Amino acid sequence: MAWIKRKFGERPPPKRLTREAMRNYLKE
């Protein structure tokens, strides 16, 4: 999950964005 932190900067995305972002990243 380190790549998610890199994309969003060092700040972790909110819970809502995390689920949506993970789905988008998994599709990509």
Biopython code that builds the backbone (N, CA, C, O; Angstrom):
import numpy as np
from Bio.PDB.StructureBuilder import StructureBuilder

atoms = [
    (1, "MET", "N", (0.833, -1.212, 0.000)),
    (1, "MET", "CA", (0.000, 0.000, 0.000)),
    (1, "MET", "C", (0.861, 1.253, 0.000)),
    (1, "MET", "O", (0.337, 2.364, 0.079)),
    (2, "ALA", "N", (2.161, 1.089, -0.087)),
    (2, "ALA", "CA", (3.064, 2.252, -0.065)),
    (2, "ALA", "C", (2.825, 3.136, -1.275)),
    (2, "ALA", "O", (2.959, 4.357, -1.189)),
    (3, "TRP", "N", (2.472, 2.530, -2.403)),
    (3, "TRP", "CA", (2.272, 3.316, -3.637)),
    (3, "TRP", "C", (1.086, 4.253, -3.484)),
    (3, "TRP", "O", (1.081, 5.336, -4.069)),
    (4, "ILE", "N", (0.074, 3.856, -2.706)),
    (4, "ILE", "CA", (-1.080, 4.748, -2.497)),
    (4, "ILE", "C", (-0.625, 6.000, -1.762)),
    (4, "ILE", "O", (-1.017, 7.109, -2.125)),
    (5, "LYS", "N", (0.199, 5.832, -0.730)),
    (5, "LYS", "CA", (0.684, 6.991, 0.025)),
    (5, "LYS", "C", (1.521, 7.886, -0.870)),
    (5, "LYS", "O", (1.457, 9.110, -0.764)),
    (6, "ARG", "N", (2.302, 7.284, -1.748)),
    (6, "ARG", "CA", (3.140, 8.096, -2.651)),
    (6, "ARG", "C", (2.262, 8.938, -3.567)),
    (6, "ARG", "O", (2.536, 10.122, -3.760)),
    (7, "LYS", "N", (1.221, 8.356, -4.129)),
    (7, "LYS", "CA", (0.358, 9.096, -5.063)),
    (7, "LYS", "C", (-0.358, 10.238, -4.349)),
    (7, "LYS", "O", (-0.454, 11.341, -4.886)),
    (8, "PHE", "N", (-0.851, 9.985, -3.166)),
    (8, "PHE", "CA", (-1.592, 11.007, -2.435)),
    (8, "PHE", "C", (-0.655, 11.918, -1.660)),
    (8, "PHE", "O", (-1.110, 12.775, -0.903)),
    (9, "GLY", "N", (0.653, 11.742, -1.839)),
    (9, "GLY", "CA", (1.592, 12.476, -1.005)),
    (9, "GLY", "C", (1.743, 11.697, 0.290)),
    (9, "GLY", "O", (1.364, 10.527, 0.346)),
    (10, "GLU", "N", (2.280, 12.308, 1.322)),
    (10, "GLU", "CA", (2.489, 11.582, 2.569)),
    (10, "GLU", "C", (1.222, 11.564, 3.422)),
    (10, "GLU", "O", (1.212, 10.990, 4.511)),
    (11, "ARG", "N", (0.151, 12.193, 2.926)),
    (11, "ARG", "CA", (-1.098, 12.207, 3.701)),
    (11, "ARG", "C", (-2.009, 11.088, 3.223)),
    (11, "ARG", "O", (-2.302, 11.014, 2.030)),
    (12, "PRO", "N", (-2.467, 10.219, 4.111)),
    (12, "PRO", "CA", (-3.376, 9.135, 3.720)),
    (12, "PRO", "C", (-4.740, 9.690, 3.338)),
    (12, "PRO", "O", (-5.219, 10.620, 3.986)),
    (13, "PRO", "N", (-5.379, 9.150, 2.308)),
    (13, "PRO", "CA", (-6.697, 9.623, 1.873)),
    (13, "PRO", "C", (-7.766, 9.290, 2.904)),
    (13, "PRO", "O", (-7.579, 8.363, 3.692)),
    (14, "PRO", "N", (-8.888, 10.021, 2.925)),
    (14, "PRO", "CA", (-9.993, 9.731, 3.840)),
    (14, "PRO", "C", (-10.574, 8.342, 3.585)),
    (14, "PRO", "O", (-10.320, 7.745, 2.539)),
    (15, "LYS", "N", (-11.344, 7.832, 4.528)),
    (15, "LYS", "CA", (-11.885, 6.472, 4.402)),
    (15, "LYS", "C", (-12.716, 6.334, 3.129)),
    (15, "LYS", "O", (-12.612, 5.329, 2.427)),
    (16, "ARG", "N", (-13.532, 7.329, 2.831)),
    (16, "ARG", "CA", (-14.373, 7.242, 1.629)),
    (16, "ARG", "C", (-13.507, 7.188, 0.384)),
    (16, "ARG", "O", (-13.728, 6.364, -0.503)),
    (17, "LEU", "N", (-12.515, 8.076, 0.324)),
    (17, "LEU", "CA", (-11.665, 8.137, -0.855)),
    (17, "LEU", "C", (-10.815, 6.870, -0.958)),
    (17, "LEU", "O", (-10.475, 6.430, -2.057)),
    (18, "THR", "N", (-10.477, 6.295, 0.183)),
    (18, "THR", "CA", (-9.646, 5.091, 0.163)),
    (18, "THR", "C", (-10.355, 3.977, -0.595)),
    (18, "THR", "O", (-9.754, 3.327, -1.450)),
    (19, "ARG", "N", (-11.622, 3.753, -0.289)),
    (19, "ARG", "CA", (-12.340, 2.665, -0.968)),
    (19, "ARG", "C", (-12.455, 2.945, -2.453)),
    (19, "ARG", "O", (-12.209, 2.062, -3.275)),
    (20, "GLU", "N", (-12.830, 4.174, -2.806)),
    (20, "GLU", "CA", (-12.972, 4.516, -4.229)),
    (20, "GLU", "C", (-11.621, 4.457, -4.924)),
    (20, "GLU", "O", (-11.502, 3.929, -6.030)),
    (21, "ALA", "N", (-10.605, 5.000, -4.267)),
    (21, "ALA", "CA", (-9.270, 5.026, -4.865)),
    (21, "ALA", "C", (-8.755, 3.603, -5.060)),
    (21, "ALA", "O", (-8.191, 3.286, -6.108)),
    (22, "MET", "N", (-8.942, 2.754, -4.067)),
    (22, "MET", "CA", (-8.454, 1.381, -4.189)),
    (22, "MET", "C", (-9.135, 0.685, -5.365)),
    (22, "MET", "O", (-8.488, -0.053, -6.109)),
    (23, "ARG", "N", (-10.436, 0.917, -5.535)),
    (23, "ARG", "CA", (-11.129, 0.293, -6.670)),
    (23, "ARG", "C", (-10.558, 0.797, -7.983)),
    (23, "ARG", "O", (-10.324, 0.017, -8.906)),
    (24, "ASN", "N", (-10.332, 2.114, -8.065)),
    (24, "ASN", "CA", (-9.789, 2.688, -9.301)),
    (24, "ASN", "C", (-8.386, 2.157, -9.563)),
    (24, "ASN", "O", (-8.048, 1.823, -10.699)),
    (25, "TYR", "N", (-7.568, 2.079, -8.515)),
    (25, "TYR", "CA", (-6.190, 1.609, -8.696)),
    (25, "TYR", "C", (-6.186, 0.127, -9.055)),
    (25, "TYR", "O", (-5.369, -0.315, -9.863)),
    (26, "LEU", "N", (-7.087, -0.634, -8.464)),
    (26, "LEU", "CA", (-7.135, -2.060, -8.781)),
    (26, "LEU", "C", (-7.545, -2.262, -10.237)),
    (26, "LEU", "O", (-7.044, -3.169, -10.902)),
    (27, "LYS", "N", (-8.452, -1.421, -10.735)),
    (27, "LYS", "CA", (-8.862, -1.526, -12.137)),
    (27, "LYS", "C", (-7.691, -1.177, -13.047)),
    (27, "LYS", "O", (-7.491, -1.810, -14.084)),
    (28, "GLU", "N", (-6.920, -0.167, -12.655)),
    (28, "GLU", "CA", (-5.753, 0.198, -13.451)),
    (28, "GLU", "C", (-4.666, -0.829, -13.179)),
    (28, "GLU", "O", (-3.574, -0.736, -13.740)),
]
sb = StructureBuilder()
sb.init_structure("model")
sb.init_model(0)
sb.init_chain("A")
sb.init_seg("    ")
for serial, (resi, resn, name, xyz) in enumerate(atoms, 1):
    if name == "N":
        sb.init_residue(resn, " ", resi, " ")
    sb.init_atom(name, np.array(xyz, "f"), 0.0, 1.0, " ", f" {name:<3s}", serial, name[0])
structure = sb.get_structure()
